[in-house]
Amino acid sequence: MKRPDYIYFDLDDTLLDHKRAEKAALRDIWYHYDYLRKISTVKLQNEYQKVNKLLWDEYGSGKIDRSELQRRRFQETLENLGFDGTVHREMGRRYMERYRMHWHWVEGAEEALKDLSRRYRVGFLTNGFSETQKLKVRQFGLDRISDHIVISEDVGVMKPDPRIFEHATKLAGVDAAGILYVGDSLTSDILGGSAVGWNTAWYVKEPNGEEAKKAQFIFSDFAELTAKLLD
């Protein structure tokens, strides 16, 4: 893998531990609403994640808008579990409040980003709602070290749509072949970036043999990434 001219990082579950925050927020929801004690926290988490993924797929394909996604994810989760779904708005607001309280860096990511940003121009390319992702950017000081922050809601398409990568390429001001994208999702990040000519570094714990061929570099610890790019 050659040295890049520009590095884009994914946010959720690459730099910031979204899954951990989501699970913790749902656990807080479970504690707050007594009637949810009829089920386990794991059951609530699993059902929410299943519903939320399906709704994000619909949102990404343009079948539903942001407000419908936000309305339906707790409504359908509750109804699927046998509860009254009419409290979804209150629960959704409480979830977002708790979710923000549980944001944390992925282990090793903060140090790696600081070290790499001293050597390379960096930016961030993420799916998600603009308001939420910009809160993360400000809270973790990412706006102080980045040239560009590209959020799917602002662009109008989600990864792996090539248009969001092409937009980010123009912002970076370098050839696509000079960009390295660091992400955790095989489909959204690695295949999406590769499709427009970017190089990719895949943050993954246990890739299988065939999947491992999709990225130029694979790492499970951020120290491996910094060693590769700073040696």
N, C-alpha and C positions, 0 to 999 in steps of 0.2 A: 504494500500500500504506500503510494507516494505521499509526501507531505502536502496537506491541503492549503489552498489559498484562503479558505473560509470554512468555519465549522458551524453548522446548525445543530442545536440540541432539541430533542423532544422534552416536554416537561413531565407529564404524568407517568409515573412508574419508571422514568429514566432518571431525572434529577430529583423529583419530588415524589414521595411515597403516597400516591393516590389511594391504592388499595388499602393500605393501613388506615388512612384517614377515614375512608368510607366505612370500613368495618367498625371503627371506633365510634363514629357518629351514629351508626345504626344500633350499636350496643347502647348508646346513650338514649336513643329513642325508645328502645325496649324497656329501659329502666324507668323512663318518664311516664309511659302509658301503662297503667296497671293491667289493663285487659290483655295486653300483649304477653303477659306472663303465662298465658295458656299454651304458648309455643316457646321454643328455644330461640336464643339469639341467633344461632346458626341457621335455623329455618327461616327467620326473618331476613337475614343477610343473603342467603341463597336465593330466596324468592325475589327480593329486590334486585339483585344483580342480574337475574334472568330476565325480568321485566325490563329493566333499564337498558340492557344490551339490545333487546329487540326494538325498543323505542328509538335508541340511537341509530340503529340500522335504518329505520324508517325515516328518521330526521335526515340522515346522511344522503338518502336517496330522494329527498324532497317531498316525501309523502305526507309528512306532518311538519308543523312549525315548532319553534321553541316553546311557546306557551302550552301547546298540546302535550309536548313531551313532559314538561314540568308538571302539568295537571295529572297526566295519566300514570306516571311512574309510581306514585304512592297510592293513588286510587286503585289501580289494578293489583298492586302488591297486596293491599289490605283485602280486597274482594277475593283474590285467589286464595288467601289464607282464612277466609270465612268471617272477616270483620267488616264493619261499616266503612265504606270508602269515602263517605262525605266529609271526613275530617282531613282529607288529603292536603288541603291548602295549609292548614295550621301545621301539620306534620312536616310538610315540605319546607316551610319556613324554619321550623325548629331544626330540621336536619341540616340545612345550609349553615345555620349558626354554629352548630356543633362540628360540622365538617371543617369549617375554617379554623376551629380551635385545635384540630388534630393534624394540621399540616406539618410535615417534617421532611428534611432532606433524606434521600436514599443514602445509605451508608457509603461514605467515601466520595460522594458526588460534589459536595461543596468544595473540598480541597482540590479535587481534580479540575473543577471549573475555574477556580481562582488561578491555578497554575497554568492552565491552557490559555486563559484569556490574556495572560501576560505575553504570550508568544504569538497567538493567533487572533484574528478578528473572529468574533463569535456572534451568533444570533440564536433566536429561539423560534421554533416552528411547532405549533401545537393545535390539536383539535380541541374544541370546547367552546363554551360561551365566553364572550369577550369580557364581560364584567368579572366573572370568577377568575379567569386566567390572568387578567391584569392585576387583580388583588394579590395573586400569588407572586407575580413579577415584582410588585412593589414591596410586599412583605419580606421577600428574600433578597431584595436589592439587585435583582437581575437587570433592572433598567439602568443601573449605573455602569454595567460592564458590556452591554450589548449594543450593537449597531441597529439591529432590527428585531422586532417581535411580531411574528406572523401568526395570527389566530384565525381559525377556520371561519368563525362567524363573521369576522370582518371582511374576509375575502369572498365568502359566499359559497365555498365548496370545502369539503373535508378531505383529508388524506384518506385513501391513496389517490384521489383525483389528481391527475398530472398538473392541472391548472394551478393548484396551490403551490406546488413545487416550482413551476415556471415563474410564478409571481415572486417567490422567494429568491430565485436565481437572479432575476432582474434587480431586486433590491440589493443583493450582495455585490453586484457589479463585476462578477467574475464568470468565467465559463463554467458550465455545469460540471465538467470533469474536474474542476478545481475545488468543488464543494464536498465536504465530508458531512454526512448526517449521522448523528448518534441517537439511537432510539431502541425501544424495547419490543415493539410490535413487528412481527415478521411481515404482516400484510400492509399495515398502514405506513410503517417507517422504512423497512428494508426493501420490500418490493416496490413500494411507492417511489422511494428515492432512486432506486436502480433504474426504474422505467424511464426516467428523464435524464439519465446519464450521471447521476451523482454517485460518489463512492459512499459506502455505508459501513458503520461500526455497530454491531448488534450487541446490546446488553441483554444477556440471557444466561440463565443458570445451567440448563441442560438441553441444548439443541440436539436433535437427532442428526444422523449422518447426512441425509439429503438436505435438510434445512440449513446445515452449516455451510453449504456451498453457495448460499444466496448472498452472503455479505463478504466484503473484502477483509473485514476483521471482526472477530468475535471475542467478547470478554465477559467475565462474570464478576470482576472486581475492578473498580475504577483505577486502581493502581496500575493495572495492566494497560489501560488506555493511555494514561500519562506516560508510562514507560515507552510505549510504542511511538508516541508523538513528540516526546521531548528528548529522546536519546540523540 
